Amino acid sequence: KSEKREISEKLKMIREGPRVSKGKYLLVLSGLFICGTIDAILIKFQDETVVGQDSDGDDMYYKHPFFQTSIMFVGEVLCLAYYFGSRNVEEEKKEMETNGVQPIPWKYLAIPATFDFVASSLTFIALTMINVSFAQMMRGTNVVICAIFAIWFLHKRLLKFHWVGIGLIVAGIVTVGLVA
């Protein structure tokens, strides 16, 4: 029984992850919210920048969504490089072996990264044609879609606060859709 209890405790530790103080959690959450908002506004500002005139004298705008996506991914890779450079790999390997956790092969990370690249490119293309508020609200639908897939495919039960969050997202999408 002690071996089963030990395995159960290790699995519980893996599921729960590290403990973070509420203040630090709110600080990180606020930073993500602020940076995401600034990102969308700056991309739209960049798309509306006049870079010259064509032969008819009409303004030409900077509209290069794939380049914008590539630059964003360069920033993400730099963050990843910092992460891998600042951690203790040997200690983590020992801890994973102790807990019986297998590392995820890199090829499995390429699949969601590809989808993220495509989704980001489509968002930046959309920003060349529509308002930032509408694009951001449509981007928020991924939470609703993931929740639906979690219910259908994973047979997950959503808690009350999940449904409240989904309801707020849908209300926001409807509100912005009516205004646009």
Salt bridges, closest charged atoms under 4 A:
GLU6 OE2 - LYS10 NZ 3.20
GLU16 OE1 - ARG19 NH2 3.09
GLU48 OE2 - LYS44 NZ 3.97
GLU92 OE1 - ARG87 NH1 3.04
